[in-house]
Amino acid sequence: MDWLILLVLLPMVLVPTVLIWGFAGCAAVYGVHHIDPPAQPINLSAIPVISTQTGSAIQLTWENQAAFPVVIERAEDGGEFVRLKDASGNDLEVSGETFTDEGLDGGAIFIYQLFASSGGYLSDHPSDPASAQTFKTAFLEANVVANMEQPGTGGFTIVQIINNSLLAASGALKSLSLRGPTSGNLTLNKIYISNVAAIGDPYDSDVPPMLVVSDFVVNNDTVAAVPANMFFLDQTRPLLVAFDVNLTNGTMRNCMLTGGGVMSYAAGVTVPGQAVNQAGLQDRPSGYGPAAALYLIHKIEVA
């Protein structure tokens, strides 16, 4: 009789218990395992870009398959992937579909992959990788110690020369980064680039200078990059860059360059109220004088 009662009661106790613990177990597993992770980003691309900061930069673009931020992993060529961190040391999460990675070594190859992030969970798989080689910093003026301005000095030409001993790399010129004044703006009618002539006055060009850009404005408290892709910078030769300063908007930085190897020459107006516009000349007439405190070029990048 006792065995009969036990056989009747056992299913009534055991089955609910198994069901209860089974569902509880599933709930526990569900609680620690994200069963629906976000889909990984797609179409990741990486390109080197001009950087106005110290170091080089790469710009990433991608497509999100849903509105999730991403975490970024980066590897230098031949190295392991390392996750980018924010200022607090946490994984950097980037919303949107673009990011610029600054402060990188120049002339190096970097590889990237992305994970979508949702509530602390990452996509099961990263994006396809993308890589790019950074531009090289050929020149960076880091020794400016004074910061004064020369307002209202429009209508003249500046020739700035960088000695080849300060040029750290040869290559296709990607940018001339110019630093603007601390107040007001600087407008340049023309910017030309060339190499210094082997003989003659130091502000003379060996060939007719190449026009880089016209009517270029450098705003106050900014560094503006001028692309110059057609010029090959040879670090064995002094570089010459000539600027025609706008007649009415010529606020200039007046900073003594303490590093040596950088020299500026200036020619004032030949007729009161008229600009010189001699930047594009190969053989410039006399009238230039040393102007070492006039500072324009901040950084040069090549590829």
Secondary structure, DSSP 8 states (H G I E B T S, - for coil): -HHHHHHHHHHHHHHHHHHHHHHHHHHHHHHHS-SS-----EEEEEEEE--SSSSEEEEEEEE-SSS--EEEEEEETTS--EE-B-TTSSB-EE-SSEEEEEEE-TT-EEEEEEEEEETTEE-SS----EEEE--EEEEE---B---EEETT--SEEEEEEE-GGG----EEEEEEEEE--SSS-EEEEEEEEEEB-SSS-TT-BSS--EEEEEEEEE-TT-EEEE--TT-EE-TTS-EEEEEEEEEEEE-EEE--B-SSSEEEEEE--SSTT-----TT-SS--S--EE-TTEE-EEEEEE-
